[in-house]
Amino acid sequence: MLKHQHKILFVDDDIENLELAQRVFRNNTTVLIAETTEKAFELLAEQEISLVVSDQKMPLMDGLEFLRQVSKRSPNTIRFLLTGVVDLEEIQIAIKEDLIFSYIIKPYKIADVRLTIARALENYELSQEILRLRQDWQKTAKETATLLESGSALSSVSDVPHILDRIVKTLCKDFGYQACSIELINKNSWELFIKASAGFPDEIKQRLLPIEGTGVVSYVARTGKITYLSDVSKDERYVVENPSTQSQLAIPLRVGEEIIGVLNIESARLDGFSERDIFILSSIADKAAAIVQQAHLFDLVARGKSEWETAFDAISDSIFIFDRKKRLIRVNAAGSKLLKQRFDLLLGQYCHSLFPDEERVNLIKRVFEEQQRISEKIIVGEEEILMQAMADPILDEKKEVSGYVITLREIM
């Protein structure tokens, strides 16, 4: 059963054969006829033709040569050769080279030809559907990749506004949507604020939406349900922010089970979002949520690092951290003061050059061998200050020493 109305082109220098084809096939298809190959090429250039049937013997160009040209100009069109003299070898070569789909031998039974062409058109519909799906998949992959790669270079919290801004602008510019916003939840006030937007009036960008308020964005943030309004004029949940908006899609931004915000997209077309669009935009929403979450983790790490460094420098004992090769990689303020050098000048120096007396007690050698805290008294600096030294190993995941920490405390 054919799903579409097809156009069939018959090419023959015999007008009676063409008129017969028109009568036989006009009920199920649109039949075009051409008495010359020149006229046939004109028709092929003007419109999409599903199937061509060409007589083999014609005055200026034989049928096989004509169909060879058709295969180059319209490769998806199904091609039949109509012939009264069967040269099987030549025809088999033509089929093998994909110049023709099949052939019809004169004289023929109309019922047989009708069935043969119907089956060929079913094959055409199938091949076109496969082609459409492949192109659709390629377009989906390209569109998704364009946006999803945007988060791959995230290396600091400062990257986030730029990346989210790029996402909303791409959705408007390249995908053709009227307006788009990424709105995040402020957990202190339980309101939605716009983190990035494109296509909305400037005054909208500063507005706050209560989670328990009206409107689709609040509803999605509250329920976690993807919501699509194919016609905003028929849904009371729509809050007018762009007068020309006709359809709206809102997708929750999730991190695990937690809802952290909403991706809101508006279209100037009625029913402006297909199932494919919703699938792609859901993937983009997932990526946007991951970017926001990654930024949050960056912020926690950055604050933790800052707090750790403040605490590290506040310790009154002198602390020195060395790598496996016994080079200094970190020192606190007390350690820098003890050795009377700026910390940046100390970094990279070897342990034995900073604490020559350590070799007397083999403190570090014992740390590597015993993999536990070693405590000894050593003399430090030009003033030969006697200090209690504690060396602690730093173990990697294989329980091997990857470095060590020396803590010095002056003995009173």
ABEGO torsion letter per residue (X at the ends): XBABBBBBBBBBABAAAAAAAAAAAAAABBBBBBABAAAAAAAAAABBBABBBBBABBAABBAAAAAAAAAAABAABBBBBBBABBBAAAAAAAAAAGABABBBBOBBBAAAAAAAAAAAAAAAAAAAAAAAAAAAAAAAAAAAAAAAAAAAABABAAAAAAAAAAAAAAAAAAAGBABBBBBBBBAAAGBBBBABBBGBBAAAAABBBBAABBEAAAAAAAAGBBBBBABAAABAABBBABAABABBBBBBBBBEABBAEBBBBBBABBGABBAAAAAAAAAAAAAAAAAAAAAAAAAAAAAAAAAAAAAAAABABBBBBBBAAGBBABBBAAAAAAAGBBAAAABGBBAAAABAAAAAAGAAAAAAAAGBBBBBBBBBEAAGBBBBBBBBBBBBAAGBBAEBBBBBBBBX
